[in-house]
Amino acid sequence: MPGTVEVSVRHILSDRTTGVLTRTRRITWRDSLYRVRRPASGRQSVELTCPVCDASLLAEVRTEGRTRRTRALLLVLAVLSLVVFFAAFAYAVHEGGRTLPEGQSLPTLFPVSVVSIAVTFVAAPVLFFRSRRYNGVTMLDAPKPRRLHGIMPVRGPVPGTATR
Ligand SMILES: [Zn+2]
């Protein structure tokens, strides 16, 4: 259905962390599917009701075009992170592998490159998956405790609905 987006309202049933040496986090939840209409322009607030506990969640929906642009931007940032990662990595290997003359320290750009490697190593995959998952729907508000709920993107054909 054009102009709509499917999301699922996630109600966290329990979130427990057990174990001392090896921590295991066990989360159980219940998802409920909703089909939300996208606005013709700008953004629009919609209220979704959690069927499990009747809590009303406030979500913001963006237009199809805006969603596509945000996804494209996130993907560009992911690629840029990857480029910076490899450039910084090559530089660090190059500078770090050199034998310096007595009394000369590594250039100041060296620690910068090491930090860049660490940051982009995390940022690139995060941005990539954000881009894949972004659907233009974000949760604005939920009754406290807020962490009990989430609005998750729905990917791919959902059983019981027609595929485009
Ligand atoms: Zn709920």
Residues whose N, C-alpha, C, O or C-beta is under 5 A from the ligand:
A	BS01	ZN	H11 C50 V52 C53 A55
